[in-house]
Amino acid sequence: MTTTFNLRELQAPLKERFTSDPESAKATMTVRSVTPHSDDPRVVRIEAPATGATWDASAHELAGGAGDLPCSGDIFLASLAACQEVTIRMVASAMRIQLKRLELTVEGDMDFRGTMGVDQDTPVGITDIRVIIDIEADAPADRLERLVQRAEQYCVVSATLKEPPAVTMKVRVNGEG
């Protein structure tokens, strides 16, 4: 059984509200660490308080992790894959394109000499990211290219990577500060 999902109908009142009250479109997303006490410093637990979702992460194997949990780099790349896919699917729905298959692969290159402090000239972090989109639909190639271009325009994570925000850090010592 196929259910017709009318995204335009769902989003219309939101767009109307955001137009009449721009402040109502602003949100702060929060995640926090909720790691239980452990003698293993390689494993952490993160929570998204808005949904109550939690996930565990570990150090990558090349940084001493056990390799049995996703590392923060996996989660970082997964957020890009998830955002890209959700955005493509939503734009396809708005464009009335029926997707037969959509698969995204996100790859990130990292040299662990940087994060392990082995070579001070080696950057810490992911240096190159590739997104491979494999799409199949009953639509001509030029229409699918427009779909992906429009989705790229509205993907929050991709846009954030292209125009990085300021990152600040505040340290509280013993609950103060």
ZIKA-V537564 format. One record per residue. N is the residue number from 1. RES is the residue in three letters. SS is DSSP state (H for helix, E for strand, - for the rest). PHI is phi as a letter, one per 30 degrees, with the letter a starting at -180 (* if undefined). D_LAST is the distance of its C-alpha to the last C-alpha in Angstrom with 1 decimal. Layout:
n,res,ss,phi,d_last
N,RES,SS,PHI,D_LAST
N,RES,SS,PHI,D_LAST
//
This chain:
n,res,ss,phi,d_last
1,MET,-,*,56.0
2,THR,-,c,54.1
3,THR,-,c,51.7
4,THR,-,d,51.4
5,PHE,-,c,47.9
6,ASN,-,c,47.6
7,LEU,H,d,44.3
8,ARG,H,e,45.4
9,GLU,H,d,46.0
10,LEU,H,d,42.7
11,GLN,H,d,40.7
12,ALA,H,e,42.9
13,PRO,H,d,41.1
14,LEU,H,d,37.6
15,LYS,H,d,38.9
16,GLU,H,d,40.5
17,ARG,H,d,37.3
18,PHE,H,d,35.2
19,THR,H,d,38.0
20,SER,H,d,38.1
21,ASP,-,b,34.3
22,PRO,H,e,32.4
23,GLU,H,d,29.0
24,SER,H,d,30.1
25,ALA,H,d,30.2
26,LYS,-,c,26.5
27,ALA,-,b,24.3
28,THR,-,c,21.0
29,MET,-,c,21.7
30,THR,-,b,19.2
31,VAL,-,b,19.6
32,ARG,E,b,17.4
33,SER,E,d,18.1
34,VAL,-,b,19.6
35,THR,-,d,21.2
36,PRO,-,d,22.9
37,HIS,-,e,22.8
38,SER,-,a,25.4
39,ASP,-,d,26.8
40,ASP,-,c,27.4
41,PRO,-,d,24.6
42,ARG,-,d,26.7
43,VAL,E,c,26.3
44,VAL,E,b,23.5
45,ARG,E,b,23.7
46,ILE,E,c,22.3
47,GLU,E,b,22.5
48,ALA,E,c,23.1
49,PRO,-,e,22.1
50,ALA,-,d,24.5
51,THR,-,c,27.5
52,GLY,-,i,26.4
53,ALA,E,d,27.8
54,THR,E,b,26.6
55,TRP,E,b,27.8
56,ASP,E,c,27.7
57,ALA,E,b,27.5
58,SER,E,b,28.2
59,ALA,-,d,28.4
60,HIS,-,d,31.6
61,GLU,H,e,34.6
62,LEU,H,d,34.7
63,ALA,H,c,31.2
64,GLY,-,j,32.3
65,GLY,-,d,31.9
66,ALA,-,d,34.7
67,GLY,-,i,35.6
68,ASP,-,c,35.9
69,LEU,-,b,32.9
70,PRO,-,d,31.9
71,CYS,-,c,29.5
72,SER,H,d,26.8
73,GLY,H,d,29.4
74,ASP,H,d,31.8
75,ILE,H,d,29.4
76,PHE,H,e,28.6
77,LEU,H,d,32.3
78,ALA,H,d,33.0
79,SER,H,d,30.7
80,LEU,H,d,32.9
81,ALA,H,d,36.1
82,ALA,H,d,35.1
83,CYS,H,d,34.2
84,GLN,H,d,37.4
85,GLU,H,d,39.6
86,VAL,H,e,38.3
87,THR,H,d,38.7
88,ILE,H,d,42.2
89,ARG,H,d,43.3
90,MET,H,d,42.1
91,VAL,H,d,43.8
92,ALA,H,d,46.9
93,SER,H,d,47.0
94,ALA,H,d,46.8
95,MET,-,d,49.5
96,ARG,-,h,51.5
97,ILE,-,c,51.8
98,GLN,-,d,52.4
99,LEU,E,d,50.7
100,LYS,E,d,52.7
101,ARG,E,a,50.3
102,LEU,E,b,46.9
103,GLU,E,b,45.2
104,LEU,E,c,42.3
105,THR,E,b,41.6
106,VAL,E,c,38.4
107,GLU,E,c,38.5
108,GLY,E,b,35.9
109,ASP,E,c,36.6
110,MET,E,b,34.3
111,ASP,-,c,35.1
112,PHE,H,d,33.2
113,ARG,H,d,33.8
114,GLY,H,d,30.8
115,THR,H,d,28.2
116,MET,-,d,29.9
117,GLY,-,i,29.7
118,VAL,-,d,33.5
119,ASP,-,b,34.1
120,GLN,-,d,31.7
121,ASP,-,d,33.8
122,THR,-,d,33.5
123,PRO,-,d,31.0
124,VAL,-,c,28.2
125,GLY,-,j,28.6
126,ILE,E,d,31.4
127,THR,E,c,33.7
128,ASP,E,b,36.3
129,ILE,E,b,36.5
130,ARG,E,b,39.7
131,VAL,E,c,40.3
132,ILE,E,c,43.8
133,ILE,E,c,45.0
134,ASP,E,c,48.2
135,ILE,E,b,49.5
136,GLU,E,b,52.8
137,ALA,E,a,53.9
138,ASP,-,d,57.0
139,ALA,-,a,56.3
140,PRO,-,d,57.5
141,ALA,H,e,55.4
142,ASP,H,d,54.7
143,ARG,H,d,53.3
144,LEU,H,d,51.0
145,GLU,H,d,49.9
146,ARG,H,d,49.0
147,LEU,H,e,47.1
148,VAL,H,d,45.0
149,GLN,H,d,44.4
150,ARG,H,d,43.3
151,ALA,H,d,41.0
152,GLU,H,e,39.5
153,GLN,H,d,38.8
154,TYR,H,c,36.8
155,CYS,-,d,35.0
156,VAL,H,d,31.3
157,VAL,H,d,30.3
158,SER,H,d,33.1
159,ALA,H,d,32.2
160,THR,H,d,28.6
161,LEU,H,d,29.8
162,LYS,H,d,32.3
163,GLU,-,b,29.8
164,PRO,-,e,26.4
165,PRO,-,d,23.4
166,ALA,-,d,20.5
167,VAL,-,c,18.0
168,THR,-,c,14.4
169,MET,-,b,11.8
170,LYS,-,c,8.0
171,VAL,-,c,6.8
172,ARG,-,c,4.7
173,VAL,E,c,6.6
174,ASN,-,h,8.6
175,GLY,-,i,6.9
176,GLU,E,c,3.8
177,GLY,-,j,0.0
//
